[in-house]
Amino acid sequence: APEFFGTITSRLKSEGLTATSGWKRLVIEKPFGHDFQSAQQLNEEIRQSFSEHEIYRIDHYLGKEMVQNTEVIRFSNAIFEPLWNNRFISNIQITSSETLGVEDRGRYYDHS
């Protein structure tokens, strides 16, 4: 629940889970907040525990099909299946660039 994002990140920091010299990331599903002001407040709370370059705000709906297709390619192909694992791939980066703007979706983001 978005109203707990700030509390959760604060607790992660207070328990020492963010104090690492290694790799750390925070992935948050968006939209979050119920309006622009509450989203700004959540961002301020989150930034108390994580720096901006460690925060990833994702829209799970836009990435869902792409990730599912990657899994299908891996597990249905005898060539890829034994090679596409953590022994041979260190990370996967998926970029989805939209050519459309917010269009009619603005009201949804304003009230979610």
Salt bridges, closest charged atoms under 4 A:
GLU29 OE2 - HIS60 ND1 2.56
ASP35 OD2 - HIS34 NE2 3.77
GLU52 OE1 - ARG47 NE 2.75
GLU52 OE2 - ARG57 NH1 2.79
GLU54 OE2 - LYS24 NZ 3.74
GLU98 OE1 - ARG105 NH2 3.57
